Amino acid sequence: MVVNQTARTADAVDGSADIAGVIDQRELRAIFGRFATGVTVITAKYSGELFGVTANSFASLSLDPPLVLFCLHERSSFRAALGVGASFTVNILSEDQRDVATLFASGADRFLKVNSVPGRGGSPVLTNSLAYVTCEVTQEVDGGDHVIVIGKVVDTGLLRREGLPLGFFAGAMHKLKPYQ
């Protein structure tokens, strides 16, 4: 891909990035927000306590061996439940689970308001999700103000054969509309 240097220089002049290459964080957030993702709730159990967080930074990493990754803010309380060997479950939300995504993004008493069952390693599986992937942490990588958590898949489940995933785009959750 060829980048139009004239356009990039014009952007630098208009203040979105200076000539020295400093990136405006608000612009970068807006640009990253233009990439549509799915919405997940990542869960874990540690020392008898249940943890959960909404994340759209989930991705498959490898099929052989089966690996996934997600990114978590370095100051997240969820980090207490992680570490090499710890279990976590990625619950892939359906389009009708916006309330669940919102609850795990900032709510209290999260697990009292959702149906879940203990998964392998004790991390909760949200029973109304589309699917889940349970993993064991193999590595945590520094990623600036986030940590990149890499996990080996140890269990999976397709909970609902019908339904569309919940999407995230431009800072908001959306229902997907299939091509007709």
N, C-alpha and C positions, 0 to 999 in steps of 0.2 A: 504494500500500500504506500502510495506517495503522499506525503503531507504537503499541503499548499503553504509554503513558508511565508508567502506574502500575507495570506489570511492569518497565520499564526502571529506574525509581526503586528498586524493590525489589531488583533486581540490584545497583544501586549500593550499596545499604545492606548487602547480603550480602558485599561485598568483591570481586565480580568486576570492577567498574569503580567508581571513586570519583565523587562528585558533580561534580567538575571535568571529567569526561570522559576521564580517563586509562584507557587500555585495558590490561588484564592480558594480557601477551604469551602466557602459557601458555593462557589461555582462547581468545585469538584463533587460536593454532595449532590448538587442538582444533576450533574452529568452521570454520576453513579446511579442516581434515581431513575434515569431513563432506561436502565436495564431491568426488564421485568424478571421477577423471580417467584418461586413458590414460597409458601409460609409454613413453617414447622414449629412445633413445640418440642424442645429438647428436655428430657427428664432424667433424673438420677435419684438414687437413694444413698445417703452417706450418714453413718452413725445414727441410724434410725430416723433421720429427717429426710423428707421428700423435697427435691429441688425441681424447678421448672422455669424455662425461659423461652420466650418467643424469638425465633431466629429465621431470617431469610438468607443467611449466608451459608446454607448447607449445600454440599456438592458431592457427587460421586467422584472418587479419586482413581480407583483401580478395580478391575474385575479379578485380577490374579496377581497378588492376593486381593480379596475383597476389602477395599478400604473406602472410607468416606472422610470428609472433613467439614468442620464448621468453625466459624470465627466468633469469639466471645470477648467482650470488652474486658480489659485487664482489671478493672475494679468491680466486676460483677460478683455478687455474692455466690453465684453458681460455681465459681472457681473452687470453692471449698470442697465440692463434691468430686472434683476431677483429680487427675494424677495418673501416671502410667499404671495400667492394670484396672483402673476404675471402669465401671459399666455406665453407659448412658443409652437412652433410647431416643431416636429421632421419630417423632410422630408427624406424619405428613397430613396436613389439615385439608378438609374439603371446603368447598365454597360456602357451605352453610355453617362453618365454624368460626366466623369472624369474632363472635363473642368470646370464644376460647382463646383466640390469638390476643385479643385485647386484655383478657384476664391475666394471661401469663406475661404480658408485657409490663403490667404495672399493678396487678391486683393483689389483694391479701386473701389468705385462706383459699388459695387456688385449688387445692386438691379436694376441698369440701364441696366445690361447685362443678366438678366434672366426674364422669364415670371413668374409672381406670382399674386395671388389674396389674399385679406385680409381674413384670417380665423377667427374662433371664438376668440374673445378677441383681434383681430387686428393683430395677428402674421401672417406673410406671409406664404402662401402655395405655394410651387414651383410646377407649374402646369405640368411639364414634369416628375416629380418624379414617382416612382412606387406606393407609398402610403404615407400617412401622419398620424400623431397622434398629436392632440393638447391637451395640458395639462395645469393645473394650479399648480404652485409650492405649495407643502404642507410642504416641509422641505428642508433645506440645512444643510449638515453634513460636518464637517471638515474632509478632507482626505489628510493630509500632504500638499503638494504643490498644491493640487487640492481641489475643493469643489464638493461634491456629491449632485447633484440636484435631488430631488424626486418630481415627479409630478403626479397628479391624471388625468387620461384620461377623457376629456370632449367631444371630437369629433374625428372621424376617417374618413378616406377615402381611398379607393382603386382606384387609378387614372389610372393605366394601368394593364390590365389583362395579358398581355404578357410581356416578358422581364425578364432578370436576374438582380440581384442586383450587384452593384459595390462592389468589395472586397478589403480588405487591409491586406497585409501580408508582413512581413520582410521589413517594411518601404516603401512599394510601393503599388500603386493601381493595381488591377488585374481584368481581366474578369474571371468569373467562367466558368468551363467547366463541364457540367453534365455528369454523367456516361452514357455510351452508352449501 
